[in-house]
Amino acid sequence: MAEIKEELSEAKKDLERWEKETLEPVLERHPERKESFEGISLEPVERLYTQADVDDIIADHGSDLPGEYPYKRGIHPTGYRGKLWTMRQFAGFSSPEKTNARFKYLMGQGQTGLSVAYDLPALMGLDADSPLSEGEVGKCGVAVSSLADFEALFDGISLEDVTVSQTINAPAWIFLAFYIVVAEKQGADFRKISGTLQNDILKEYIAQKEWVYPIRPAMKLVIDTFEYCSEHLPRYNPISVSGYHIREAGATALQELAFTLRDGVEYVEYGVDRGMDVDSFVPRISFFFNAHNDFFEEIAKYRAARIVWAETMRKRFGAKNPRTLKMRFHTQTAGVSLTVQQPLNNIARVAIQALAGVLGGTQSLHTDSYDEALALPTDKAALIALRTQQIIAEETGVANTVDPLGGSYFVESLTQKMVDGCYDYFDKIDGFGGMVEAVEAGFPQREIQESAYQYQRAVERNEQTIVGVNKYSMDEKIHKVDILQIDEKVRDHQLERLEQTKTKRDSGAVETALEKLKKASVANENLMPATIEAVRQYATVEEICTALRDVYGVYEEPAF
């Protein structure tokens, strides 16, 4: 007993020391952050919610009906009764051939949309033969260096008949060009081509840290894709503004909501500055949110997101097209919440998170596989993740009515608090001059760093429970699972195809195309046409990126 008392005394001293040395100085500099240190949620949760908690909620947002402004209860009047969400499992590993086989396997099991994960070299604008790519080719996604790889990736898959989401950002405009040229070779009708390019470069500087160029030229490339798609691919979404990676970096639900929507506002402002009509290009902007562990907080986040986006588009930009006001979003369950310890527990986590996405009204959903804290998913794990969505859709009855939690005192109260907190963050970011300026000043980065630190401290102090990690832990051998092994020969395979591609192509035509691309960048032209021509000539990802590095330079993150 004496030993326990001594340990408790020491623990209390450690906490007091941390509060004095770390917390108090932060709060002195930023008193507005006091609430964020009082708990992980938006605000402490009350024991009971009643009508009194929703009486003060502003009633003049608009209609309380789904399908009507400001769409708190959903963008479609019939919810999922008219059409279920798209079941879009993330896939991409090893070679394009192996990923192509995984695509076909998942589609054969009832998946309704494809989602491509690319490897780290591709994300950084590098080819498989770059010295910097060694050890990473095909590891965290599929390896793609040229059009030849892209052709293999979608061999036997009609791009006119399936929607494809591409998780690529810094070199996103090149991968859009790949997609266009492959569709062109298939003879597809560009008016029917649909899919989504992630293309969210702001969240790279904020959270994921995979970039090539400085922020402003990178933003120019994003708007080039907006402009091109608006003219040539009317059903294609040129951007998926992503809060997912912001949340995975340690942001709270409120920070994910606010930073993601404000990133979206920044892209709209840049598009308008380019001379584009807000009601013509904004309807093709989509969003990508995380589904984390706090079930009701996540549902409130999605409902608040629709309100804030609709109100901001109408009041800030004067949008009149209802499609401009309707925020469409994809949801993925929280990878960061998955544990190496007792990995089968992750099946339950994913099911609950996915249910939150559905009850929040998502348009498409990806469910993580239970083994993703260990490696890329096996076929078996990916199938269970897909079946999880199908069980929610077919067995639970949650799709039978629109916004079934609407009117809940708790959910309505949380939703309004999310709306208010989001606008507070908007005001702070506008104070910097915009999101680009706020990122350059390191504001969202610092906010996320502090939130991540506080969460980890809460876990270490056992104030935040993670089942199987800091509570109910067991012998890890009991929960051992098979994991996917990436054959190291994949790099040799990719190098061989890359060498063959470079041997067969017309080198002179490649050089001419790259020179035209460089000249177009100097002249500040839209770079999509020149990039498409370079891709047609089988110029590689790294060759195209290098051509523009000479003009734009490279980004180096400052110390904040």
RASULLIN-V609230 format. One record per residue. N is the residue number from 1. RES is the residue in one small letter. PHI is phi in whole degrees, 0 to 359 (* if undefined). PSI is psi as a letter, one per 20 degrees, with the letter a starting at -180 (* if undefined). BURIAL is I if it has 9 or more other C-alpha atoms within 8 Angstrom, else O. Layout:
N,RES,PHI,PSI,BURIAL
N,RES,PHI,PSI,BURIAL
//
This chain:
1,m,*,g,O
2,a,297,h,O
3,e,294,h,O
4,i,296,g,O
5,k,299,h,O
6,e,294,g,O
7,e,296,g,O
8,l,297,g,O
9,s,298,g,O
10,e,294,h,O
11,a,297,g,O
12,k,296,h,O
13,k,296,g,O
14,d,299,g,O
15,l,295,g,O
16,e,297,h,O
17,r,294,g,O
18,w,296,g,I
19,e,299,g,I
20,k,286,g,I
21,e,274,h,O
22,t,247,g,O
23,l,290,g,I
24,e,300,g,I
25,p,299,h,I
26,v,296,g,I
27,l,290,h,I
28,e,294,h,O
29,r,283,h,O
30,h,226,m,O
31,p,298,h,O
32,e,291,i,O
33,r,266,j,O
34,k,305,g,I
35,e,296,h,O
36,s,292,i,I
37,f,262,j,O
38,e,268,i,O
39,g,169,r,I
40,i,281,h,I
41,s,283,r,I
42,l,304,g,I
43,e,212,r,I
44,p,304,p,O
45,v,275,p,O
46,e,284,q,O
47,r,295,h,O
48,l,215,q,O
49,y,243,p,I
50,t,226,a,O
51,q,304,h,O
52,a,299,h,O
53,d,283,i,I
54,v,246,i,I
55,d,297,h,O
56,d,273,i,O
57,i,293,p,O
58,i,299,p,O
59,a,271,i,O
60,d,266,k,O
61,h,300,h,O
62,g,144,b,O
63,s,291,q,O
64,d,260,j,O
65,l,262,q,O
66,p,296,q,I
67,g,84,j,I
68,e,234,q,I
69,y,308,p,I
70,p,262,k,I
71,y,68,k,I
72,k,304,h,I
73,r,264,j,I
74,g,123,q,I
75,i,271,i,I
76,h,244,p,O
77,p,296,h,I
78,t,258,j,I
79,g,57,c,I
80,y,270,j,I
81,r,293,h,I
82,g,278,g,O
83,k,203,p,O
84,l,290,r,I
85,w,297,q,I
86,t,285,p,I
87,m,268,o,I
88,r,237,n,I
89,q,280,p,I
90,f,294,p,I
91,a,212,q,I
92,g,163,o,I
93,f,196,q,I
94,s,58,c,I
95,s,270,r,I
96,p,301,h,I
97,e,295,g,O
98,k,290,h,I
99,t,292,h,I
100,n,302,g,I
101,a,294,h,O
102,r,295,g,I
103,f,305,g,I
104,k,294,h,O
105,y,296,g,O
106,l,294,h,I
107,m,296,h,I
108,g,292,i,O
109,q,264,j,O
110,g,107,j,O
111,q,293,q,I
112,t,248,j,I
113,g,200,q,I
114,l,258,q,I
115,s,220,p,I
116,v,258,p,I
117,a,259,p,I
118,y,258,q,I
119,d,284,r,I
120,l,299,g,I
121,p,304,g,I
122,a,298,g,I
123,l,298,h,I
124,m,263,j,I
125,g,76,k,I
126,l,244,q,I
127,d,270,r,I
128,a,297,h,I
129,d,269,j,O
130,s,289,p,O
131,p,304,h,O
132,l,286,i,O
133,s,271,i,I
134,e,301,p,I
135,g,87,i,O
136,e,238,i,I
137,v,293,o,I
138,g,73,j,I
139,k,275,g,I
140,c,259,j,I
141,g,177,a,I
142,v,278,q,I
143,a,275,p,I
144,v,222,p,I
145,s,243,h,I
146,s,208,r,I
147,l,302,h,I
148,a,300,g,I
149,d,295,g,I
150,f,293,h,I
151,e,296,g,I
152,a,291,h,I
153,l,298,h,I
154,f,248,k,I
155,d,299,p,O
156,g,78,j,O
157,i,241,o,O
158,s,281,o,I
159,l,289,i,I
160,e,282,h,I
161,d,253,i,O
162,v,225,q,I
163,t,270,p,I
164,v,234,p,I
165,s,259,p,I
166,q,247,o,I
167,t,271,n,I
168,i,210,q,I
169,n,232,f,I
170,a,305,g,I
171,p,262,k,I
172,a,301,h,I
173,w,295,h,I
174,i,290,g,I
175,f,289,h,I
176,l,295,g,I
177,a,296,g,I
178,f,304,g,I
179,y,299,g,I
180,i,295,g,I
181,v,291,h,I
182,v,295,g,I
183,a,298,h,I
184,e,299,g,O
185,k,294,h,O
186,q,281,i,O
187,g,74,k,O
188,a,288,q,I
189,d,276,o,O
190,f,296,i,I
191,r,287,i,O
192,k,256,i,I
193,i,295,p,I
194,s,225,q,I
195,g,159,a,I
196,t,218,p,I
197,l,254,p,I
198,q,297,f,I
199,n,58,k,I
200,d,262,n,I
201,i,283,h,I
202,l,298,g,I
203,k,290,i,I
204,e,293,g,I
205,y,290,h,I
206,i,281,g,I
207,a,224,g,I
208,q,276,h,I
209,k,69,k,O
210,e,246,n,I
211,w,225,r,I
212,v,232,g,I
213,y,256,r,I
214,p,301,r,I
215,i,299,g,I
216,r,290,g,O
217,p,295,h,I
218,a,295,h,I
219,m,296,h,I
220,k,300,g,O
221,l,295,h,I
222,v,298,g,I
223,i,292,h,I
224,d,302,g,I
225,t,291,h,I
226,f,303,g,I
227,e,297,g,I
228,y,293,g,I
229,c,295,h,I
230,s,300,h,I
231,e,271,h,O
232,h,242,h,O
233,l,232,m,I
234,p,296,i,I
235,r,255,j,I
236,y,264,p,I
237,n,267,o,I
238,p,283,i,I
239,i,207,q,I
240,s,236,n,I
241,v,293,p,I
242,s,250,o,I
243,g,270,i,I
244,y,304,g,I
245,h,286,h,I
246,i,297,g,I
247,r,291,g,I
248,e,297,h,I
249,a,283,i,I
250,g,121,j,I
251,a,291,q,I
252,t,283,r,I
253,a,301,g,I
254,l,295,g,I
255,q,296,g,I
256,e,302,g,I
257,l,300,g,I
258,a,292,g,I
259,f,292,h,I
260,t,293,g,I
261,l,294,h,I
262,r,289,h,I
263,d,300,g,I
264,g,300,g,I
265,v,300,g,O
266,e,297,g,I
267,y,296,h,I
268,v,297,g,I
269,e,298,g,O
270,y,294,h,I
271,g,295,g,I
272,v,297,g,I
273,d,297,h,O
274,r,288,i,O
275,g,104,j,O
276,m,276,q,I
277,d,280,p,O
278,v,303,h,I
279,d,278,i,I
280,s,259,h,O
281,f,254,h,I
282,v,295,h,I
283,p,301,i,I
284,r,263,j,I
285,i,275,p,I
286,s,240,r,I
287,f,233,r,I
288,f,219,o,I
289,f,245,q,I
290,n,274,q,I
291,a,241,o,I
292,h,260,a,I
293,n,280,h,I
294,d,283,n,O
295,f,309,g,I
296,f,287,h,I
297,e,297,h,I
298,e,294,g,I
299,i,299,g,I
300,a,298,h,I
301,k,300,g,I
302,y,293,g,I
303,r,294,g,I
304,a,295,h,I
305,a,301,g,I
306,r,295,g,I
307,i,297,g,I
308,v,298,g,I
309,w,295,g,I
310,a,298,g,I
311,e,295,h,I
312,t,292,g,I
313,m,295,h,I
314,r,285,g,I
315,k,278,h,O
316,r,272,h,O
317,f,243,i,O
318,g,69,k,O
319,a,296,q,I
320,k,240,h,O
321,n,289,p,O
322,p,304,h,O
323,r,292,h,O
324,t,293,h,I
325,l,277,i,I
326,k,274,o,I
327,m,276,o,I
328,r,261,p,I
329,f,213,q,I
330,h,259,q,I
331,t,233,q,I
332,q,231,p,I
333,t,295,q,I
334,a,281,o,I
335,g,301,h,I
336,v,293,i,O
337,s,276,i,O
338,l,285,q,I
339,t,242,q,I
340,v,291,h,O
341,q,291,p,I
342,q,46,m,I
343,p,300,h,I
344,l,293,h,I
345,n,299,h,O
346,n,296,h,I
347,i,298,g,I
348,a,293,g,O
349,r,302,g,I
350,v,297,g,I
351,a,298,g,I
352,i,291,g,I
353,q,296,g,I
354,a,297,h,I
355,l,298,h,I
356,a,298,g,I
357,g,299,g,I
358,v,292,g,I
359,l,293,h,I
360,g,275,i,I
361,g,92,k,I
362,t,295,q,I
363,q,269,h,I
364,s,210,q,I
365,l,214,p,I
366,h,242,p,I
367,t,255,p,I
368,d,293,q,I
369,s,271,q,I
370,y,297,h,I
371,d,262,j,I
372,e,287,i,I
373,a,283,i,I
374,l,256,h,O
375,a,190,a,I
376,l,295,q,I
377,p,294,q,I
378,t,281,r,I
379,d,304,g,O
380,k,298,g,O
381,a,294,g,I
382,a,296,h,I
383,l,293,g,I
384,i,298,h,I
385,a,297,g,I
386,l,293,g,I
387,r,299,h,O
388,t,302,g,I
389,q,296,g,I
390,q,293,h,I
391,i,294,g,I
392,i,301,g,I
393,a,289,h,I
394,e,259,h,O
395,e,244,h,O
396,t,271,h,O
397,g,83,j,O
398,v,289,i,I
399,a,272,j,I
400,n,281,i,O
401,t,221,q,I
402,v,275,p,I
403,d,46,m,I
404,p,297,i,O
405,l,266,i,O
406,g,301,p,O
407,g,96,i,O
408,s,297,p,O
409,y,306,g,I
410,f,295,g,I
411,v,293,g,I
412,e,295,h,I
413,s,295,g,I
414,l,298,g,I
415,t,300,g,I
416,q,294,h,I
417,k,296,h,I
418,m,295,g,I
419,v,300,g,I
420,d,297,g,O
421,g,295,h,I
422,c,295,g,I
423,y,295,h,I
424,d,299,g,O
425,y,294,h,I
426,f,305,g,I
427,d,299,g,O
428,k,295,g,O
429,i,291,g,I
430,d,299,h,I
431,g,296,h,O
432,f,279,i,I
433,g,109,i,O
434,g,140,r,I
435,m,288,h,I
436,v,302,g,I
437,e,294,h,I
438,a,295,h,I
439,v,294,g,I
440,e,298,h,O
441,a,275,i,O
442,g,81,j,I
443,f,295,g,I
444,p,295,h,I
445,q,299,g,I
446,r,293,h,I
447,e,300,g,I
448,i,291,g,I
449,q,302,g,I
450,e,290,h,O
451,s,295,g,I
452,a,297,g,I
453,y,295,g,I
454,q,294,h,I
455,y,296,g,I
456,q,297,h,O
457,r,297,h,O
458,a,296,h,I
459,v,296,g,I
460,e,293,h,I
461,r,270,j,O
462,n,63,k,O
463,e,276,h,O
464,q,244,o,I
465,t,276,p,O
466,i,237,o,O
467,v,299,p,O
468,g,91,i,I
469,v,248,f,I
470,n,250,j,I
471,k,203,q,O
472,y,60,k,O
473,s,286,q,I
474,m,217,r,O
475,d,298,p,O
476,e,296,h,O
477,k,297,h,O
478,i,297,h,O
479,h,251,k,I
480,k,294,p,O
481,v,231,q,O
482,d,287,q,O
483,i,236,q,I
484,l,285,p,O
485,q,255,p,O
486,i,271,o,I
487,d,298,p,O
488,e,296,i,O
489,k,288,i,O
490,v,301,h,I
491,r,295,g,I
492,d,299,g,O
493,h,299,g,I
494,q,290,h,I
495,l,295,h,I
496,e,295,g,O
497,r,293,h,I
498,l,297,g,I
499,e,295,g,O
500,q,296,g,O
501,t,299,g,I
502,k,292,h,I
503,t,287,g,O
504,k,281,h,O
505,r,287,r,I
506,d,274,o,O
507,s,301,h,O
508,g,296,g,O
509,a,295,h,O
510,v,296,g,I
511,e,299,g,O
512,t,297,g,O
513,a,296,g,I
514,l,291,h,I
515,e,292,h,I
516,k,296,h,I
517,l,297,g,I
518,k,297,g,I
519,k,295,h,O
520,a,296,h,I
521,s,290,h,I
522,v,295,h,O
523,a,279,j,O
524,n,61,k,O
525,e,274,r,O
526,n,294,p,I
527,l,270,i,I
528,m,298,g,I
529,p,301,g,O
530,a,292,h,I
531,t,292,g,I
532,i,300,g,I
533,e,294,h,I
534,a,296,h,I
535,v,295,g,I
536,r,302,h,I
537,q,273,j,I
538,y,68,k,I
539,a,295,q,I
540,t,270,r,I
541,v,303,g,I
542,e,292,h,I
543,e,297,g,I
544,i,293,g,I
545,c,298,g,I
546,t,295,h,O
547,a,302,h,I
548,l,272,h,I
549,r,299,h,I
550,d,296,h,O
551,v,264,g,I
552,y,269,h,I
553,g,83,a,I
554,v,235,q,O
555,y,265,p,I
556,e,235,p,O
557,e,290,p,O
558,p,286,r,O
559,a,278,p,O
560,f,261,*,O
//
